[in-house]
Amino acid sequence: MKAAAPNALHNGEPVQLGDIPVPTITDFRERVLQACEGGSRIAALFGQPAADGNTRLFAVMASDVKGQLALWSAMVPDHYPALTPSCAQAQGFERELAEQWGVHPDGHPWLKPVRYHHSYREGHDAWGRSAKSPIQPGVTDFFAMGGDEVHEVAVGPVHAGIIEPGHFRFQCHGEQVYHLEIALGYQHRGVERALVGGPNKRTIPFMETLAGDTTVGHTLAYCEAVEALAGVDAPARAQALRAIALELERLANHTGDLGALADDVGYLPTASYCGRIRGDFLNLTALLCGNRFGRGLIRPGGALFDLEPARQSQMVERLAQARQDVTSAVELLWNSSSVRSRFENAGPVSRETALELGLVGLAARASGIERDVRAQFPSGLYRFAQIPVSSYHSGTVFARAYVRWMEIQRSLAFISDQLQALPHGPVRAEIGPLAPQHLVVSLTEGWRGEICHVATTDATGRFAHYKVVDPSFHNWMGLTLALRNQQISDFPLCNKSFNLSYCGHDL
């Protein structure tokens, strides 16, 4: 392989921290914006404390066309010219930088905290908040419209259902939504901060519970990062088992979401069937490793569980039955004209808007963007066994539902193929010490979309910093814009069509 430029790397390729260019903040900003103008997107933008008291910024830029990552870094004191006015997808990342490190992005058009917690640094964040005075007047004010017959509808953060807190505030004229503002982060868990100094006995439990419905996706991203830093490849059989678990996680969540979407429009046959079939896919994961969510299966170096011939045959049989059942249930959905009429015009997000916001996963693919880590930044088994990218053009609730259905069919076919041809050999390799003073970017296509883990190590090979970007962090703003000029009664349907994570955003 041709040697990459110092700032260029591939998914799962470690690089020495000393080899990462550190231009001035002006050059850093220009290069990030040039990359965005050239078709790249921001996979991660975060800060790390530097020895001189400044903050070191890192930007991970992803080029879907080239299948390559670019890494830029710069030192900043307490402020810098904001990227957001020229690159909208940076808005959440820059608000997070202001909150965590007290670095003010000058010119940010709507600088508000993304979570409710105090700065990682001693003292204050960019708004003057501290641990003793976490709220300052004006910092958390919501956007408000004026005018006759304009009214405001506030939902949450406490909800009637068993979900985490999130606040949704609508500016409406009659039934029409002019603007939706979303406030999250009411229960900041501090997971990223707790990962510093690892890996240790707590690290895997943290990874498996970053987002409970994405146990396999986040744990896989972490393990591939550790393996890269240790210079170890998981055995081929382990890679196959990991991919099977990842696709089972996708099947369970997509099936459950289609059932929930059916329930939101009052179509009970599909809603009832999919709830049960989701359990069938979860039980297949339990057959693989003893846990319905995949906890305990994936570990650095491979997998903790193997699949002997008897359980392998049982999985093939049960998967075939689940395929038949889910096909029958979902076809009922598409054959109902009343369901299609509710889905087809609700919550549109154009391709241009999705590109501008940097949406990922099925939310991007439903807007006609063929963006999938498994195809463009493949790792593990996906380097050798591809799954076609599923996309649709309209960006509506129907598109997000139909992309789920296409992915269900392709994941079923993929798992069936892998079960018929599992590689022989061990399922785990030994992991040695991690390379000191290195950085690695690990991308995985979770069921919601791109999961990005970035780990840096100190002089002893322990984690100096660990950054997690869940796909929900990119996609919440997509939900906001999907509600523009829609009926407020369509909010539950649009919200479920994205089905984003509160806890994955609140790390």
SVG drawing of the C-alpha trace seen along z (x, -y; Angstrom):
<svg xmlns="http://www.w3.org/2000/svg" viewBox="-56 -40 62 70">
<polyline fill="none" stroke="black" stroke-width="0.4" points="0.0,0.0 1.2,-3.5 2.3,-5.5 -0.3,-8.0 0.4,-11.7 1.0,-12.6 -2.6,-13.9 -4.2,-11.0 -5.2,-7.7 -7.6,-4.8 -10.2,-3.4 -8.4,-1.6 -4.9,-2.8 -2.9,-4.1 -0.7,-7.2 1.9,-8.7 0.7,-11.8 4.0,-13.5 3.4,-12.9 0.0,-14.8 0.5,-18.3 -0.3,-21.2 -0.9,-24.2 -2.1,-27.6 -5.7,-27.8 -6.2,-30.0 -4.7,-27.3 -6.6,-24.6 -9.9,-26.3 -9.1,-26.9 -8.2,-23.2 -11.3,-21.9 -13.5,-24.2 -11.7,-23.3 -12.2,-19.7 -16.0,-20.3 -16.2,-22.2 -14.5,-19.3 -17.1,-16.8 -15.6,-15.6 -17.5,-15.8 -16.7,-16.1 -16.7,-12.7 -15.4,-14.1 -14.2,-17.5 -13.1,-17.5 -10.6,-19.0 -7.9,-17.6 -5.9,-19.5 -2.4,-20.5 0.6,-20.7 0.9,-24.5 -2.7,-25.1 -4.2,-25.5 -6.6,-23.2 -5.5,-21.0 -8.3,-20.6 -8.6,-17.5 -10.7,-17.3 -11.4,-13.9 -12.6,-14.5 -14.2,-11.6 -14.1,-11.4 -16.8,-8.9 -15.7,-9.1 -12.0,-8.2 -12.8,-6.0 -10.1,-7.9 -9.8,-10.0 -7.9,-13.2 -6.7,-14.3 -6.0,-17.9 -5.0,-19.4 -4.3,-22.9 -3.6,-24.6 -6.1,-27.2 -6.2,-29.4 -9.7,-30.6 -11.3,-31.4 -11.1,-31.0 -13.1,-31.9 -16.1,-29.6 -16.5,-27.0 -20.3,-26.9 -21.1,-30.0 -19.4,-28.3 -20.0,-24.7 -23.3,-23.9 -22.3,-20.4 -19.8,-21.8 -22.5,-23.5 -22.9,-20.8 -19.3,-20.0 -18.4,-23.7 -21.0,-24.0 -19.6,-21.0 -16.1,-22.4 -17.3,-25.6 -19.0,-23.6 -16.3,-21.1 -13.1,-23.2 -14.2,-26.8 -13.1,-27.5 -15.4,-30.2 -16.1,-29.8 -16.4,-33.5 -19.3,-34.1 -21.2,-30.9 -24.8,-31.8 -26.6,-30.0 -24.1,-29.2 -25.9,-27.2 -24.7,-24.3 -25.5,-20.8 -25.6,-19.3 -26.2,-20.2 -22.8,-19.8 -19.8,-21.9 -16.6,-22.3 -13.9,-19.6 -11.4,-22.4 -11.2,-24.0 -13.1,-27.2 -15.7,-28.2 -16.9,-27.2 -17.4,-29.6 -20.5,-31.1 -19.0,-31.7 -20.8,-28.7 -19.1,-26.7 -20.0,-23.7 -21.3,-26.1 -23.4,-28.1 -24.3,-25.8 -27.0,-28.0 -26.4,-31.6 -29.3,-33.9 -29.6,-33.9 -27.4,-30.9 -30.3,-28.4 -33.0,-30.6 -35.1,-29.1 -35.8,-30.7 -39.1,-32.4 -41.3,-33.8 -43.6,-36.8 -46.8,-37.7 -50.5,-37.2 -51.8,-33.6 -48.2,-32.2 -48.1,-29.8 -45.5,-27.7 -45.8,-24.0 -43.3,-22.5 -42.9,-18.7 -40.7,-17.1 -38.1,-16.8 -40.2,-14.4 -42.2,-12.1 -45.1,-9.7 -43.2,-6.8 -40.1,-5.1 -37.5,-7.2 -34.7,-9.4 -35.2,-13.2 -35.4,-15.4 -37.1,-18.7 -38.9,-19.6 -40.2,-23.2 -42.3,-24.0 -43.1,-27.4 -46.4,-27.0 -49.0,-28.9 -52.1,-26.9 -51.1,-23.3 -48.1,-24.3 -44.6,-24.0 -42.3,-26.9 -39.5,-25.8 -38.6,-23.0 -35.8,-23.4 -34.5,-20.3 -32.7,-20.4 -30.9,-17.2 -28.2,-16.2 -30.1,-16.4 -28.3,-13.4 -24.8,-13.7 -23.0,-10.5 -19.4,-11.5 -18.5,-8.3 -15.8,-9.8 -14.0,-11.3 -14.2,-8.0 -12.5,-6.2 -9.3,-8.1 -6.6,-6.0 -8.0,-2.7 -8.3,-0.1 -9.3,1.4 -12.0,3.6 -14.6,0.8 -13.9,0.1 -15.9,2.9 -19.0,2.3 -18.9,-1.3 -18.7,-0.4 -21.5,2.1 -23.8,-0.5 -22.9,-3.7 -26.2,-3.2 -28.1,-0.1 -29.7,0.6 -26.3,0.4 -24.2,2.7 -22.6,4.6 -21.9,1.5 -20.1,-0.5 -18.2,2.4 -17.0,3.4 -15.7,-0.1 -13.8,-0.1 -12.3,3.4 -11.1,2.6 -9.5,-0.6 -7.7,1.4 -6.6,4.1 -5.2,1.4 -3.2,-0.2 -1.9,3.3 -1.1,4.3 -3.3,7.4 -6.0,8.7 -8.9,10.7 -9.1,14.2 -11.3,14.6 -13.9,16.7 -14.2,14.0 -14.7,11.4 -17.5,13.4 -19.2,13.8 -18.9,10.1 -20.5,9.2 -23.3,11.7 -24.0,10.0 -23.8,6.5 -26.4,7.4 -28.7,9.1 -28.6,5.9 -29.6,4.0 -32.4,6.5 -33.9,6.3 -33.9,2.5 -35.1,2.0 -37.9,4.5 -38.9,2.9 -38.9,-0.6 -41.2,0.5 -43.6,1.9 -43.5,-1.4 -44.1,-3.4 -47.1,-1.2 -48.4,-1.8 -48.0,-5.6 -50.4,-5.6 -52.8,-3.1 -52.0,-0.1 -52.1,2.6 -51.3,5.8 -47.7,4.9 -47.3,3.2 -48.2,6.4 -46.3,8.7 -43.0,6.7 -42.9,6.4 -42.8,10.2 -40.4,10.6 -38.0,8.1 -37.9,10.5 -37.0,13.4 -33.9,11.5 -32.9,10.6 -33.3,14.2 -31.0,15.2 -28.3,12.9 -28.9,14.6 -28.4,18.0 -25.1,16.7 -23.7,15.4 -26.3,15.8 -27.4,12.2 -30.2,10.7 -28.3,7.4 -24.9,9.0 -23.2,8.2 -20.3,10.4 -19.6,11.5 -17.1,9.0 -13.7,8.5 -10.4,7.1 -8.7,9.8 -12.0,11.4 -15.0,13.0 -15.6,14.8 -18.1,17.3 -17.9,19.7 -20.7,21.3 -20.7,25.0 -22.5,26.9 -25.7,27.7 -26.3,24.0 -25.2,23.0 -27.9,25.2 -30.5,23.9 -29.6,20.3 -30.1,21.1 -33.5,22.6 -34.7,19.8 -33.4,17.1 -35.3,18.6 -38.5,18.6 -37.9,15.0 -37.3,14.0 -40.7,15.4 -42.5,13.8 -41.0,10.3 -41.6,10.4 -45.3,11.1 -45.6,8.4 -43.9,5.6 -45.6,6.4 -48.9,5.7 -47.5,2.2 -46.7,1.4 -50.0,2.8 -52.0,0.4 -52.8,-2.8 -53.7,-4.6 -50.3,-3.9 -48.5,-5.0 -50.5,-8.2 -49.4,-9.1 -45.7,-8.1 -45.1,-9.6 -45.3,-13.3 -44.3,-13.5 -41.0,-14.9 -39.0,-15.5 -35.3,-16.2 -33.8,-17.1 -30.5,-15.7 -29.0,-19.2 -30.0,-19.7 -28.8,-16.2 -25.4,-17.0 -25.2,-20.4 -25.9,-18.9 -23.6,-15.9 -26.3,-13.4 -25.2,-9.8 -26.7,-6.3 -30.2,-5.5 -31.2,-9.2 -28.7,-10.1 -29.4,-7.1 -33.2,-8.0 -32.3,-11.4 -30.4,-9.8 -26.9,-9.8 -25.1,-6.5 -23.2,-6.8 -22.3,-3.6 -19.1,-2.7 -19.4,0.9 -19.0,-0.1 -16.7,-3.1 -14.6,-2.5 -14.8,1.3 -13.2,3.1 -13.2,6.7 -15.3,9.1 -16.8,6.2 -13.4,5.9 -14.2,9.2 -18.0,9.6 -19.9,6.6 -23.5,5.6 -25.1,3.3 -25.9,-0.2 -29.7,-0.8 -30.9,-4.2 -34.1,-6.1 -34.6,-9.6 -37.4,-11.4 -36.1,-11.9 -39.5,-11.4 -40.9,-9.1 -41.6,-6.6 -38.0,-6.8 -36.7,-6.2 -39.1,-3.3 -38.3,-1.7 -34.6,-2.0 -35.0,0.0 -36.9,2.7 -34.2,2.9 -31.5,3.2 -33.5,5.9 -33.6,8.0 -29.9,7.5 -28.8,8.2 -30.9,11.4 -29.1,12.6 -25.7,11.6 -26.2,13.5 -27.5,16.6 -24.4,16.6 -22.0,16.2 -23.6,19.0 -23.3,21.3 -19.5,20.6 -18.1,19.8 -14.2,19.8 -12.5,22.4 -10.0,21.6 -9.8,19.8 -12.1,16.9 -9.6,14.9 -6.0,13.6 -3.9,12.3 -3.7,8.6 -0.4,7.0 0.3,3.4 -1.1,0.5 1.3,-1.7 2.2,-4.8 1.7,-8.3 -0.6,-7.2 -4.0,-8.1 -6.5,-5.8 -9.9,-6.4 -12.3,-3.5 -15.5,-3.6 -18.4,-1.1 -21.8,-1.2 -24.2,-0.8 -27.9,-0.4 -28.5,-4.1 -25.4,-5.0 -21.7,-5.8 -20.2,-5.2 -16.8,-7.0 -14.4,-6.2 -11.1,-8.2 -8.5,-7.0 -5.2,-8.7 -2.6,-7.1 -0.1,-8.6 3.6,-7.6 2.6,-4.4 0.1,-3.2 -3.0,-4.2 -5.9,-6.2 -5.0,-9.9 -8.3,-10.9 -11.2,-9.0 -13.9,-10.5 -17.1,-8.9 -19.4,-10.3 -22.7,-8.4 -24.7,-8.8 -27.5,-10.6 -25.1,-13.5 -25.1,-14.1 -28.8,-13.5 -30.8,-15.3 -30.7,-18.5 -32.1,-16.5 -35.2,-15.9 -35.5,-19.6 -35.6,-20.4 -37.9,-17.5 -40.6,-19.3 -40.3,-22.6 -43.7,-23.5 -45.2,-20.2 -48.3,-19.5 -47.4,-19.2 -49.5,-16.1 -46.8,-14.5 -44.1,-14.9 -44.4,-11.4 -44.3,-9.8 -41.3,-11.9 -39.5,-11.4 -39.9,-7.6 -38.7,-7.6 -35.3,-8.9 -35.5,-7.1 -32.4,-8.8 -30.6,-8.1 -30.8,-10.4 -28.1,-8.5 -25.8,-8.1 -25.9,-11.9 -25.2,-12.4 -21.8,-10.8"/>
</svg>
